[in-house]
Amino acid sequence: MKKIFTDQNLMMVVHVQNLLATAGVSAELRNVYAGGASGSLAFTDVWPDLWIDAQSVARAEALLIQMRSQSESVWTCSACDEENASSFDYCWQCGEASPEIVID
């Protein structure tokens, strides 16, 4: 087993676990209740972790790289030239639809 992901936010760890599961990679969630030991241990030692078997490491790492690149990408609004996060379907400045939105 290898630790593939950790974060202080349990919801983020579970989100990544769900993304991996959707792609067919099984991940075990650990340290869910370790927060009670904070203060006695280093803060990162009590964060929730995702662990996977050794055969799935390459696939899981590729999925994490893809996930991170999608969350960091931006698109530029054609109407006002404002940069928007890829998670925005509409420009936050003027309301113009993302180029990926198809309006019939």
C-alpha positions as CSV (number, residue, x, y, z in Angstrom):
1,M,0.0,0.0,0.0
2,K,1.1,3.6,-0.7
3,K,-0.2,6.9,0.4
4,I,-1.4,8.7,-2.7
5,F,-3.1,11.8,-1.3
6,T,-3.6,13.8,1.9
7,D,-5.2,17.1,2.8
8,Q,-6.4,18.8,6.0
9,N,-9.9,18.9,4.6
10,L,-11.7,15.5,4.8
11,M,-14.2,16.6,2.1
12,M,-11.4,17.1,-0.3
13,V,-9.9,13.7,0.5
14,V,-13.3,12.0,0.0
15,H,-13.8,13.9,-3.3
16,V,-10.5,12.6,-4.6
17,Q,-11.4,9.1,-3.4
18,N,-14.7,9.4,-5.4
19,L,-12.8,10.6,-8.5
20,L,-10.4,7.7,-8.3
21,A,-13.3,5.2,-7.7
22,T,-15.1,6.6,-10.8
23,A,-12.0,5.8,-12.8
24,G,-11.8,2.3,-11.3
25,V,-9.1,2.9,-8.8
26,S,-9.9,1.7,-5.3
27,A,-8.5,3.8,-2.4
28,E,-8.6,3.2,1.3
29,L,-9.4,6.2,3.5
30,R,-7.3,6.4,6.7
31,N,-6.8,8.8,9.6
32,V,-10.5,9.9,9.5
33,Y,-10.6,10.2,13.3
34,A,-6.9,11.1,14.0
35,G,-7.7,14.8,14.6
36,G,-8.2,14.0,18.2
37,A,-4.4,13.4,18.5
38,S,-3.5,16.8,17.2
39,G,-1.2,18.6,19.5
40,S,0.6,15.4,20.4
41,L,1.5,14.7,16.8
42,A,2.6,16.8,13.9
43,F,-0.4,18.5,12.3
44,T,0.2,16.7,8.9
45,D,0.3,13.3,10.7
46,V,-3.4,13.6,11.6
47,W,-4.7,14.7,8.2
48,P,-6.9,12.1,6.4
49,D,-5.1,10.0,3.8
50,L,-5.9,8.0,0.8
51,W,-3.9,4.7,0.3
52,I,-3.9,2.5,-2.7
53,D,-2.3,-0.8,-3.7
54,A,1.0,-0.8,-5.5
55,Q,-0.4,-1.9,-8.8
56,S,-2.7,1.2,-9.0
57,V,-0.1,3.9,-8.2
58,A,0.7,5.0,-11.8
59,R,-2.9,5.2,-12.8
60,A,-3.8,7.2,-9.6
61,E,-1.0,9.6,-10.0
62,A,-2.0,10.3,-13.6
63,L,-5.5,10.9,-12.5
64,L,-4.3,13.3,-9.8
65,I,-2.2,15.2,-12.3
66,Q,-5.2,15.5,-14.6
67,M,-7.4,16.7,-11.8
68,R,-4.9,19.4,-10.7
69,S,-4.4,20.7,-14.2
70,Q,-8.2,21.0,-14.7
71,S,-8.6,22.9,-11.5
72,E,-5.8,25.3,-12.3
73,S,-6.8,26.1,-15.9
74,V,-8.5,29.3,-16.9
75,W,-10.5,30.6,-19.8
76,T,-10.7,34.2,-21.2
77,C,-14.1,35.7,-21.8
78,S,-14.6,36.7,-25.5
79,A,-16.9,39.6,-24.5
80,C,-14.8,41.4,-21.8
81,D,-11.4,39.7,-21.8
82,E,-11.7,38.7,-18.1
83,E,-9.9,35.5,-16.9
84,N,-12.2,33.0,-15.3
85,A,-11.5,29.7,-13.5
86,S,-12.3,26.6,-15.5
87,S,-15.0,25.8,-12.9
88,F,-17.0,28.8,-14.1
89,D,-19.6,28.2,-16.8
90,Y,-20.2,31.9,-17.1
91,C,-17.9,34.9,-16.9
92,W,-18.0,36.4,-13.4
93,Q,-17.6,39.9,-14.8
94,C,-20.2,40.1,-17.6
95,G,-22.1,36.8,-17.6
96,E,-21.0,35.6,-21.0
97,A,-21.1,31.8,-21.4
98,S,-17.8,29.8,-21.4
99,P,-16.7,28.7,-24.9
100,E,-17.4,25.1,-23.7
101,I,-21.1,25.8,-23.1
102,V,-23.2,25.0,-26.2
103,I,-26.4,27.0,-26.3
104,D,-29.0,25.9,-28.8
